[in-house]
């Protein structure tokens, strides 16, 4: 696997790659991960990890999302390391994640002639212009267009984490037969045990409080501004409600910006940030939430946080664009994109109705257990590998795949 990112790390793609690779090992695959030298202290059981060297004179182990200067140093070494690993360990398939990964994988494929599976989790048009790395946003949008029009075509087969992303790639010109929707998965059992009292005690919170929660990064594309705007509307109706923002990556500049924004709306005392929460405490933080919020409207990918909310049996309110795999009034309350008033109304409904919260949360967990476990999805990957290696014909491939992967995962 090509993981052109810090690995392991407690967010999005690195988390999915870790869990995916562990599930594949459990099926008997020999998985090797070529990645950056940066990591968090998270155990990885099964795969063999190969790291490129650090940037000279830099000892930083900071976890960052998005473009960074050190990637320009890491990525050429990633190509060389990947070629070495393929030849040394007789690798059969190159499984590349994200845009840097597919570029690295494609360059290695030119030398090794191994089939390339590209796992698409986002579009550059959606994310690249939102990063502060690019001061010139027009340049960022043009670069995003070039990347979207070129790199996804390099894979011999493409998996996308959502139906929306598949439609995006088909519109770009990739043959739909080359694309399989295979969403991010989860090990839901990791949320079965929690210690909410420890979180109440640590932060001086009341067990009878009204708590809205968001977990994840503070990057602009996550629309934390929408999250705080929604919370302000809720707090006007329920003045004791609090918004708990559980961060997996330290981002002090973004945190200070959003604290100032909350203060400008008069809700600074109702918004609490919890920094760099480790993965093994996530279930305990989620256990104290009354409502989990999805503030991102347009989202071509499948947010891992949504699967975490579902696994933890949380009542979820969110925009339709980010509520992947969810169905309104069955396992979540979903509103039209950008309608902050409607989102706030649904959050208030959930805060006031415990029975509804329990019903939606249990239903969401049932959906995860049925369709989104890594045990199931890894078997779908196993079928795709056989197809790439020419072990099954097209009709047999589609038939075998249907046992583990749905035709579509769209919510309604």
C-alpha positions in Angstrom: 0.0 0.0 0.0 1.1 3.6 -0.7 0.2 5.9 2.2 1.7 9.3 1.3 0.8 10.8 4.6 1.8 10.5 8.3 1.1 6.9 9.3 -0.4 5.8 11.6 -2.3 8.9 12.5 -5.6 9.6 14.2 -7.6 11.1 11.3 -9.3 10.3 8.1 -7.2 8.5 5.5 -4.4 7.2 7.8 -7.0 5.7 10.1 -8.8 4.0 7.2 -5.5 2.7 5.7 -4.5 1.3 9.1 -7.8 -0.5 9.7 -8.1 -1.7 6.1 -4.6 -3.1 6.1 -5.2 -4.9 9.4 -8.4 -6.4 8.0 -6.6 -7.6 4.9 -3.9 -9.2 7.0 -6.6 -11.1 8.9 -7.7 -12.5 5.5 -4.2 -13.9 4.9 -2.7 -11.1 2.7 0.9 -10.0 3.2 0.5 -6.3 3.4 3.4 -3.8 3.1 2.8 -0.1 3.7 5.2 2.5 2.2 4.8 5.8 4.0 6.3 8.9 5.5 8.6 8.9 8.6 6.0 10.8 10.6 3.6 8.9 12.9 1.6 8.9 16.0 1.8 6.3 18.8 -1.0 4.1 17.6 -0.4 0.3 17.3 -0.6 -1.3 13.9 -1.0 -5.0 14.0 -0.1 -7.2 11.0 1.2 -5.0 8.1 4.9 -4.4 7.5 5.7 -0.7 7.5 8.5 0.9 5.3 9.4 4.5 5.9 11.3 7.0 3.8 14.0 9.2 5.4 13.2 12.4 7.3 13.8 15.8 5.9 17.4 16.8 6.7 17.7 19.0 9.9 14.0 18.5 10.7 12.9 16.5 13.7 9.3 17.6 13.6 6.7 14.8 14.1 3.8 17.1 13.7 0.7 15.7 12.1 -0.6 17.9 9.3 -3.5 17.6 6.9 -3.1 18.9 3.3 -0.2 20.3 1.4 3.2 20.8 3.1 6.7 21.6 2.0 8.2 18.4 3.4 6.0 16.3 1.1 8.1 17.6 -1.8 11.1 15.9 -0.2 9.3 12.7 0.9 7.5 11.8 -2.3 10.5 11.2 -4.6 11.9 8.8 -2.0 8.4 7.2 -1.7 8.7 6.2 -5.4 12.2 4.7 -4.9 11.1 2.9 -1.7 8.0 1.5 -3.3 9.9 0.1 -6.3 12.4 -1.5 -3.9 9.6 -3.0 -1.8 7.8 -4.4 -4.8 10.9 -6.2 -6.1 12.2 -7.4 -2.8 8.9 -8.7 -1.4 7.4 -9.8 -4.7 4.3 -7.6 -4.4 1.4 -8.4 -6.6 -0.7 -5.3 -6.5 0.0 -1.6 -5.8 -2.8 -0.2 -3.7 -2.4 3.6 -3.6 -4.4 6.0 -1.5 -5.1 9.7 -2.3 -3.6 11.9 -5.0 0.0 11.7 -3.9 -0.3 8.0 -3.5 -1.7 7.3 -7.0 1.1 9.5 -8.6 3.7 7.6 -6.6 2.1 4.3 -7.4 1.8 5.1 -11.1 5.5 6.0 -11.4 6.4 2.7 -9.6 4.1 0.8 -12.0 6.0 2.1 -15.0 9.0 0.3 -13.7 7.5 -2.8 -12.0 4.5 -3.4 -14.4 2.3 -4.3 -11.4 -1.4 -3.5 -11.5 -2.4 -0.3 -9.7 -5.6 0.1 -7.6 -6.4 3.7 -6.7 -8.5 4.4 -3.6 -10.1 7.8 -4.2 -11.3 9.5 -1.0 -11.7 13.1 -2.2 -11.5 15.5 -5.1 -8.9 18.3 -5.4 -11.6 20.7 -6.5 -13.3 20.3 -3.2 -10.4 20.6 -0.8 -7.2 22.1 -2.4 -8.4 25.8 -2.5 -9.4 25.7 1.2 -5.9 25.2 2.5 -3.9 28.2 3.6 -0.8 26.7 1.9 -2.1 28.4 -1.3 -2.3 32.1 -0.9 -3.4 32.4 -4.5 -6.8 30.7 -4.6 -7.1 31.0 -8.4 -3.9 29.1 -8.8 -5.1 26.4 -6.3 -8.3 26.0 -8.3 -6.4 25.6 -11.5 -4.0 23.1 -10.0 -6.9 21.2 -8.6 -8.5 21.0 -12.0 -5.3 19.6 -13.5 -4.9 17.0 -10.8 -8.6 15.9 -11.0 -8.3 15.6 -14.8 -5.1 13.5 -14.7 -4.2 11.4 -11.7 -7.5 9.4 -11.1 -7.0 8.0 -14.6 -3.8 6.3 -13.7 -5.4 3.4 -11.8 -6.2 0.1 -13.5 -9.2 0.1 -11.2 -10.5 2.8 -8.9 -12.4 2.5 -5.6 -14.3 5.5 -4.4 -15.6 5.9 -0.9 -18.9 7.3 -2.0 -21.4 7.4 -4.9 -20.9 11.1 -5.2 -17.2 10.7 -5.9 -17.9 7.9 -8.4 -20.3 10.2 -10.3 -17.6 13.0 -10.2 -15.0 10.7 -11.7 -17.4 9.4 -14.4 -18.2 13.0 -15.3 -14.5 13.6 -15.7 -14.3 10.7 -18.2 -13.3 7.6 -16.3 -15.2 4.5 -17.5 -17.8 3.6 -14.8 -16.9 -0.1 -15.2 -13.5 0.7 -13.8 -14.9 2.2 -10.6 -16.2 0.4 -7.6 -17.8 2.2 -4.7 -16.2 0.8 -1.6 -16.7 3.1 1.4 -14.5 3.6 4.4 -15.1 1.0 7.0 -14.9 0.8 10.8 -14.3 -1.7 13.6 -17.5 -0.8 15.4 -16.7 -2.9 18.5 -14.1 -0.2 19.5 -17.0 2.0 20.5 -18.7 -0.7 22.7 -16.7 0.3 25.8 -16.4 3.8 27.1 -15.8 5.7 30.4 -18.0 8.9 30.1 -17.6 9.7 33.8 -13.9 10.2 33.3 -14.6 12.9 30.7 -17.2 14.6 32.9 -14.7 14.7 35.7 -11.7 15.8 33.6 -13.5 18.8 32.1 -15.9 19.7 34.9 -19.0 18.8 32.9 -22.4 17.9 34.3 -23.8 14.5 33.4 -27.2 16.1 32.9 -26.0 18.7 30.5 -27.0 19.2 26.8 -24.0 18.5 24.7 -23.6 18.9 20.9 -20.4 17.4 19.6 -18.1 17.5 16.6 -15.0 15.3 16.3 -12.2 15.7 13.8 -9.9 18.3 12.3 -10.4 22.1 12.1 -9.6 22.4 8.4 -11.6 25.0 6.6 -13.4 22.4 4.3 -14.9 20.9 7.5 -17.0 24.0 7.8 -16.4 24.7 11.5 -17.9 28.1 10.8 -21.2 26.4 10.0 -20.9 24.3 13.2 -20.5 27.4 15.4 -23.3 29.2 13.5 -25.6 26.3 14.1 -24.6 26.1 17.8 -25.4 29.8 18.2 -28.9 29.2 16.8 -29.4 26.3 19.2 -28.1 28.1 22.2 -30.7 30.9 21.6 -33.4 28.3 22.2 -31.5 26.2 24.7 -29.2 28.6 26.6 -27.5 25.8 28.7 -26.5 23.7 25.6 -22.8 23.4 24.9 -20.8 22.7 21.8 -17.9 20.3 22.4 -15.3 20.3 19.6 -13.1 17.2 20.0 -9.9 17.7 17.9 -7.7 14.9 16.8 -5.0 17.2 15.4 -3.5 20.3 17.0 -4.3 23.4 15.0 -3.9 26.4 17.3 -4.3 29.0 14.6 -7.7 27.6 13.5 -8.7 27.1 17.1 -8.1 30.7 18.0 -9.9 31.8 14.9 -13.0 29.8 15.8 -12.8 30.9 19.5 -12.9 34.5 18.3 -15.8 33.7 16.0 -17.8 32.1 18.9 -17.1 35.2 21.0 -18.4 37.4 18.2 -21.6 35.5 18.3 -21.8 35.7 22.1 -21.4 32.0 22.8 -17.8 31.8 23.8 -18.7 30.3 27.2 -20.8 27.6 25.5 -18.0 26.4 23.1 -15.3 24.1 24.4 -12.3 22.7 22.5 -10.6 19.5 23.6 -7.2 19.3 21.9 -5.4 16.3 20.4 -7.7 13.7 21.8 -6.2 10.2 21.4 -8.0 7.5 19.5 -8.4 5.3 22.5 -10.4 8.0 24.3 -12.7 8.8 21.4 -15.4 6.4 22.5 -15.5 8.0 25.9 -15.9 11.5 24.5 -18.6 10.4 22.1 -20.4 8.7 25.0 -21.2 12.1 26.6 -22.7 13.6 23.5 -26.4 14.0 23.1 -26.1 15.0 19.5 -23.3 14.5 17.0 -23.3 17.2 14.2 -22.1 16.9 10.6 -21.5 20.5 9.5 -20.0 19.9 6.1 -22.4 20.3 3.2 -20.6 19.4 0.0 -18.5 16.3 0.6 -17.5 14.0 -2.2 -15.9 11.5 0.2 -17.3 9.5 3.1 -16.3 11.1 6.4 -14.9 8.5 8.8 -16.3 10.6 11.7 -19.8 9.7 10.5 -19.0 6.0 10.8 -17.6 6.7 14.3 -20.8 8.5 15.3 -22.9 5.6 13.9 -20.8 3.0 15.7 -21.1 4.9 19.0 -24.9 4.9 18.6 -25.1 8.7 18.5 -28.1 10.7 17.4 -26.8 12.5 14.3 -27.9 15.8 12.7 -26.3 17.0 9.5 -26.4 18.3 6.0 -27.3 15.8 3.2 -24.0 16.2 1.5 -22.0 15.0 4.5 -24.5 12.5 5.8 -23.2 9.6 3.7 -24.9 6.3 4.3 -27.6 7.8 6.5 -31.4 8.0 5.9 -33.5 10.9 7.2 -35.6 9.9 10.2 -34.4 6.4 10.1 -30.9 6.7 11.5 -30.3 10.5 11.5 -32.0 13.8 11.0 -30.8 15.3 7.7 -31.4 18.7 6.2 -30.7 20.5 2.9 -27.1 21.7 2.4 -26.3 25.1 3.9 -29.7 25.4 5.7 -28.4 26.4 9.1 -31.8 27.2 10.5 -33.1 23.8 9.6 -30.0 22.1 11.0 -30.4 24.0 14.3 -34.0 23.0 14.5 -33.2 19.3 14.1 -30.5 19.6 16.8 -33.0 21.1 19.2 -35.4 18.3 18.4 -32.8 15.7 19.3 -31.6 17.5 22.5 -35.2 17.4 23.7 -36.2 13.9 22.8 -34.2 11.1 24.4 -36.3 8.3 23.0 -35.7 9.6 19.4 -32.0 9.8 20.1 -31.9 6.2 21.2 -34.0 5.0 18.3 -31.8 6.8 15.7 -28.6 5.9 17.3 -29.4 2.2 17.5 -30.6 2.2 13.9 -27.3 3.9 12.8 -25.3 1.2 14.6 -27.4 -1.5 12.8 -26.5 0.0 9.4 -22.8 0.0 10.3 -22.9 -3.6 11.5 -24.6 -4.7 8.3 -22.7 -2.8 5.6 -19.6 -0.9 6.9 -17.4 -3.3 8.9 -13.9 -3.8 7.7 -14.5 -7.5 8.0 -17.0 -7.2 5.1 -15.4 -4.6 3.0 -11.9 -6.2 3.1 -13.5 -9.2 1.4 -14.7 -6.9 -1.3 -11.1 -5.7 -1.7 -10.0 -9.3 -1.9 -12.4 -9.8 -4.9 -11.0 -6.6 -6.6 -7.4 -7.9 -6.2 -8.3 -11.2 -7.9 -9.9 -9.2 -10.7 -6.7 -7.0 -11.2 -4.6 -10.2 -11.3 -6.8 -11.8 -13.9 -8.0 -14.6 -11.8 -11.7 -14.0 -12.5 -13.5 -12.7 -15.6 -15.8 -9.6 -15.5 -19.1 -11.4 -14.8 -17.6 -13.5 -12.0 -15.9 -10.4 -10.6 -19.2 -8.5 -10.4 -21.0 -11.5 -9.0 -18.4 -12.1 -6.3 -18.2 -8.4 -5.4 -22.0 -8.1 -4.9 -21.6 -10.5 -1.8 -19.7 -7.8 0.1 -20.3 -4.4 -1.6 -23.5 -2.7 -2.3 -24.5 -1.3 -5.8 -24.8 2.1 -4.2 -24.5 3.6 -0.7 -26.5 6.8 -1.3 -28.5 8.2 1.6 -32.1 9.5 1.2 
